[in-house]
Every structure is written in structure tokens, then in C-alpha cells.
């Protein structure tokens, strides 16, 4: 169950201009998946180390995606534990976008897969709606004040908020 996510927009001429998004400068070989169709998985390597995953959510041709930041492992905990290591507590198996992908076995090779395919290796299934809190995104240096991070309050799996040291002072970012 996803308990934390962040929204990302696209280029300046799109409906959600977002200088923090990989799609801000238009489609590139890396970001093309973010331009649709919706329901696809966009994976990338962050800081050369961690694989991160986004769900593409805008209409085909428009950039928009939601970064999966944290999840509760409801099934398959032994496999998640094996992927994350013996010293990681179950509550932290999928806390943080890189850890989430590691725990779930999501790799760069999953880029572009259809999350709505019932036979796909990674699937998205809608559950019951949850009440979410909102606040600024984590670790971005531009568009840092946008309240585009959403999380389920009180869940210990939610990652801690950390503002990028490169971001302007709070209130000075678009």
C-alpha cells in the first residue's frame, strides 16, 4: 500500500510547469515515458545509486507523474527483507523511493511497463481512498515550496521531510 507520493509536472508550456521535473525541458530519451500514456512506470537512477519509480498520470502527450516515496509491505515481507538486508526493520523496507524500489524489486528495466496490465511484473491496483496530508516535496532545489507531497498521517513507513540545502529559503521558491 502506497503511503507517500510526490507529484511532478512538465515543461513550461504544459498545464503543470515544474522546474523540478525531469520532463521540464521536454521529452528526452530519459524522460519520454513521463509524456504518456498514463498508467506507465517511469524509472530512473537517482544520484547514480538508487532506482526510483513514478506512475505516469497525465493524458497521452502531457507530462505528469507521481513519484512513489513510501509503501507498506503487506504481502511478501520475507522477499522484501531478503532484498533490503537483515538489519532493516520491516517498517523501513519501503521507506523512501530508492528503498521502495529495492524492496519491491523494481529496476531500470521496468521503465515504460503498463502498470494496469493484470499480467505485468509490476501492477497498480486501486484500493480504498485514504486521507492524506500535504506539504512540500523532499529534496528538490527548485519549485521546493509546492505542496505536492502527499502522505498518510501517522504511518511509520512515511519518510522524514528533508528540504534540499540548495533550495531557496521557505517561501522564496515557486
N, C-alpha and C positions, 0 to 999 in steps of 0.2 A: 504494500500500500504506500503510495507516494504521500509524504507528509510535508514536503518543502519543494518549491519550484520558483523559478525566476523567468519573467517574460523578457523577450528580446525582439526588437523591431527590425527595421531595414534601412534602405537608403533614404536620402534627403527628400526624394520625390515620391516616397511611399506614404501610406497612411500613418505609419508609426516611425518617423525618422529616429534613429537610435545610433549615436556615435559609438556606443559600447558594443554593438553587434558586429559579428563577423561579416554580415551582409551589408554593412553601411556603405561600402564602396561599390556595391552592385555584385552581380554573380561572378564568382571566380571558381576555379576548379575545387577549391576547398569549401566554399560556401554555397555552391549551386543548389544543393539539396534544400537549403533554407527557403528557396523560392517555390517550393511545392513539387508535387501535390501534397495536400495535407495528409497527416497520418503517417508520414515517413519519419525515420530515425536519422538524425544528423549527429554524427560522432566526429570528434576531433581530439587531438592531443593538447593538453593544457601544460604550459611551461615545459614542454618536451618530456613530461613524465606521465601524467595521468590521462586516461581516456575519459572524456565527458560525453554525455548524451542529451540531446534535445528532441522534443517532439515537435515536428513542423505542424503549424496550426492555422496558417492563413490560407486563403484561396490560392489556387494554382497561379503562379506568376507573381505573387506578392510575398515578400519576405516576412516571416514571423515564426518564432519558435519559442518553446518553453524548456529551459534547462531543468533537468531533473536533479535536484540538490540533495534530497534525503528520502529514505524509504524505510518502512518496517518490513523485515523479512518474516512473512507469515508462514511460508512453506519452504522447505529446502534449507533450513538452517545449518545442517551438517555440511552441505556443499558450500554454502557461503562462508562457514567457518574455515573450511579447508582452503578456500580461495584467499581469505583475508589473514589467516595465520592464527596460531594457537593463543596468542596473547591479547587478541582483540575481543572485547566484550560484545556479546550479542547486540546490545543496544547501539553499538558503534559499527556494526557490519556495513551498513549503507548510509552512514552519516557523512555527508559531503559528496559532491558529484563524482570525484575520482573513486572514492570508496564504494559508492553505489554501483558504478560500472564494474569494478573489480568483484564485488560480492555477487553480482548478477551474471558475470561472465560476458559482459558487453565489450566488444572490441572494435577497432577501426574498421574491420571487415564487415561490420553490421551497418555501416553507413548506407543510407538510402533504402533500407528494407521497409516493407509495408507493415506497420505495427497492427493493422487491422486484419491481416491475413491470419485466419484461425490456425493455420499450419506453420506459420513463421517461427523462427528461432527465438524471437523476442516479440511479445504481444502486449497490446494495451487493451485492458478491459475496464469499462466504466463501472464504478462502484457507487455506493451511496454518496450523495453530496456531503461535504464536511464544511464546517465553519472555519474560515481561515482568517488569520491576522495578516496585515500587510505592512511593508516597510521598505527601506532602500535595499538595493541589490548589494551583494557581497563582493568586495574586491575589485570593483570596476573603477577606473580612474576618470572616466567621462560619463556624463549622464548618471552620476552617482546618487543623486537625491531622489530619483524617480521611485515611487513606492510600488515597484514591480516585482518584489519578492513576496511570496505568499507561503504561509506555514500554518500547521495545525498547532495551536497553542497547547502547551502542557506536554507535548510529546518529547521524550528524552532523545529521540533519534534526530531531531532538528539540529542543524549545525549552528554554531555560535556566529553572531554577526561580527564581521570584521571589515571596517572601512579601509579601502586602499590608502596607503600612505601617500600615493601620488594624486589622490582626489583632492579637489579644492575643499576649503572649509565647508562644513554643512551649511546648506542654503545658498552656496555660490555655484552650484552645478546645475545644468539644465536638467 
